[in-house]
Amino acid sequence: MRGISAFFALGLAFALAAFAGVPAHAQSISAETVVQTVTVEEWTEDVADAPSGSDRMVPGIPLEQVAGIATYGPFRVIDATHAGLVGITDENSPRQFAAMLRDYPALATLEMIECPGTFDDLANLALGRMIRHAGLVTHVPAEGSVRSGAVELFLAGKARRIDAGATFAVHSWEDDSGMEAADYSASAPENRKYLAYYREMGMSEQKAAAFYAMTNSVPFAQARWLSAEEMLPWAAAEDEARDGLAQGTPTLAYLDLSAPLH
């Protein structure tokens, strides 16, 4: 399995900043269009049960484990109407999601809390269509992180909610042969399947093409970070993009290193 490592450079930056004595309180700045490109290292991991197929994920600093009344792979049932996604999806995730809906048919909202991406893009797109068909609302809370292939799942929501402070990361996919989106023609099936998916999720043809180009603006081994405010126009319906976040315009903040990382 070919994957990408955790953000070693990012973690080192946190440690060095803490050693240097970063101020105890976070300092907020006005939200502007800020996109960071962070290079991550690639590695090869030998895992006995590693799934086959392309993978697409951006590891990060994990949040606290979400308590739930039931667990279905990366899904946690929080209560009768809310489930959480905490972890990487794989080829088993559609089956696990279906089992969760069978056992908890009143579920209405998927809280996307710590979502690094997927080990299997095809299964992930199937899962997104299941989320759409179920009519679930997708919600990213203030400390939520939705990255890589998990962004497709967020877009599957019947309605999409983003709290100020949520973060997103996108990058190109990579297949089993090491080829990325840019290595195929725009009309190739490998690219058309994503454009078709975005159209199914409610994007216009023009918006789907623009979003796909944005996600492929950095290669597989990098990540383009988006704030809640930057993601909102992609997530909102065409006539809602100008209305702003329901929680108000978000601010960007420097990390408070005196508090535990979540």
Secondary structure, DSSP 8 states (H G I E B T S, - for coil): -EEE---HHHHHHHHHHHHHT--SS--EE-------EEE--EEE---TT---S--EE-----------SEEETTEEE-SSSEEEEES-B-TTHHHHHHHHHHH-TT--EEEEEEE-EES-HHHHHHHHHHHHHHT-EEEE-TT-EEETTHHHHHHTSSSEEE-TT-EEEE---B-TTS-BGGGS-TTSHHHHHHHHHHHHTT--HHHHHHHHHHHTTS-TTEEEEEEHHHHHHHHS-TTTGGG--TT----EE---TTS---
